[in-house]
Amino acid sequence: MPTASHQPQTILVVEDDVLIRIDIAGYLRGCGWHVIEAGNAAEAVAALESDQIIDLVFSDIQMPGAMDGFGLAAWVREHRPGLRIILTSGVVQRTEAATSLCDEGPIGKPYDHDRLAERIRHHLEAAATGSAGA
């Protein structure tokens, strides 16, 4: 479950496959988190540049558009360096390449929902205590 703060923590889910995005966003909402959805990196950057508070970015690597998940992670590192990010991909080689941009190794698809929720909890707790990495 999310931490016992007054407001639920916010996760930005970035996934171009609408059915996968609906599934994972619904699951995370059911866990008690506030979820913002983006269909591509451009929408994610717009959300990150808005006045919304975002505690963690969960993004697919392979997305259409000028920026993929790697580009989004690099943008986050440059513009929001304290923000936690988890990258995911169905392609094993892509997940291995993502290691340097994630706070912990990336998550492969298909998702184990419980494992994903535990990873998110771990990152949010580490961010709240100021722990580096995972």
Sequence and secondary structure as in RCSB ss.txt:
>XXXX:A:sequence
MPTASHQPQTILVVEDDVLIRIDIAGYLRGCGWHVIEAGNAAEAVAALESDQIIDLVFSDIQMPGAMDGFGLAAW
VREHRPGLRIILTSGVVQRTEAATSLCDEGPIGKPYDHDRLAERIRHHLEAAATGSAGA
>XXXX:A:secstr
   S SS  EEEEE SSHHHHHHHHHHHHHTT EEEEESSHHHHHHHHHSS    EEEEES  SSS  HHHHHHH
HHHH TT EEEEEESSHHHHHHGGGTSSS  EESS  HHHHHHHHHHHHHHHHHT    
